[in-house]
Amino acid sequence: MKYGISQQIHQYLENPSREKIKPVILAILTIIALVLTYISLDAGIEIVFTHFFYIPIILAAYWYRFRGIGYAILLSGFYLVADYLLTNGNIPALFAAIGRVIMFISIAIVIAILSEMISRQKQAILEKNSQLQESNRVLEEKEKQLQLNLQKLADSERNLFSSREQLRLILESSAEGIFGIDRKGCITFINPSGSLILEYKKPLDLIGRNAGELVHPGNPDGSLRDLQDCSFFKTLHAGTTQMCDHDLFRHGDGTTFPVAFCSAPIIRDGTVEGAVISFEDITDRLNLLDQLKSSLKEKESLLKEIHHRVKNNLQIVISLLNMQSRYITDAKLLDVIQESQSRVRMMASVHERLYRSGDFSHIDMEDYLRFLTTNLFRSYGFPQSQVTSSVNIRGLVLDINTAIPLGLICNELISNSLKYAFPDGRHGEIAVTAESRPIGDIMLTIRDTGIGMPEGIDWKNADSLGLKLVNLFTDQLNGQISMRQDGGTTWEIIIPRST
């Protein structure tokens, strides 16, 4: 056997799961000692039986250390009482028993001290073992981490090599010129496209030379430039990216050419160590831009001439209708001719404003509707003292495809108000308002304070040509129209902004 019987018993009892059996053992041993004490004293034997007390006292002191001393004192007390009672108060026997009690307690104290020391040493050994195990675990983790870091380092080296190779391929295949400079502005690298654009035979001809003096000589207007004003050096000093849409670089033969470039800083550990500049020759772009500007100017002139001729042709139509009206005696027919003149005049005014403005596709609706209202008042001969007008439209600009139908709607509704809303010299007001609403549409409101529409009129299906045109143009704009009468007539037209 590897261990003796006593060692096996010790290990068995030291197991924490068997901690409850110890008091049972002590109780049994105590009972045995007391019984043997009684038998021995009753038989007149005072020496042999006392040795039985050492067993529970030693075990209690060993197991419970200083708490076991209390047990020894308690058991000694039982012994003294038993000895005194069984010896009938024999004083010499009592002093001998006291000597044995002192021995019991002394042994308990010694055993408790030794047990405490053993326990502390055992705890220290356990703590050292635990620390050693923790150290081993930490070392194993560090070893694993070291292996992982070595693997990551190897992967990083491979990725770095791959990134360098990719960067080299990007630089060599880029159609833009790319070069780098250090803090002094000297070129540290340049790709093949850069040396080709600058008309140098090979990139090495540019390495180490000052970029500001070599390729960035002056301003586009030909004036000389201080190197400190160069965008390259601004990047170095400020540590910020500089963009330039038009500047001059210099070829190897000294001639200059227009470029657009971007200068970005190279920053390591918070310090600007250099910059990378990418640039492209924009000579062809500027030539194309000049051609586009010239072509646009020609088209603007042509479009302006078209609007002018359309306006003139519409003026001719107005004049023809005016001449024709001189030979018409029928009042109803004359009203029809005048209404047609008003509609044509409204369309002519659109083209006149497009002709006079710099924008040939959009109309300022406030100016346009103010002109339309004033012209209608003049046509129907209404003095401002009888009927006043107001136009409240701010910042509403519409394209021609929306402005003309909307203008015709206003023309018809304002004309109806002037013709029917203020009979017999009645005074009042006509107000035109329009606004762009947050939901993305436009609401036009035309309100008069006249006598209102006749009761029961079905204005959506009326025989009047004017109201038919209003509904027709509203549908053309994918809009909605409504009418209410509250101290006059109010029309509300809502059209989508996208029309």
PyMOL commands that set and color helices and strands:
alter all, ss='L'
color gray80, all
select helices_A, chain A and resi 5-14+16-18+21-43+48-64+66-86+91-173+192-197+203-205+211-214+227-229+231-238+283-325+331-356+365-380+400-421+423-425+459-461+465-476
alter helices_A, ss='H'
color red, helices_A
select strands_A, chain A and resi 177-182+187-190+242-250+256-268+271-281+362-364+387-393+397-399+428-436+441-448+480-484+489-496
alter strands_A, ss='S'
color yellow, strands_A
deselect
rebuild
show_as cartoon
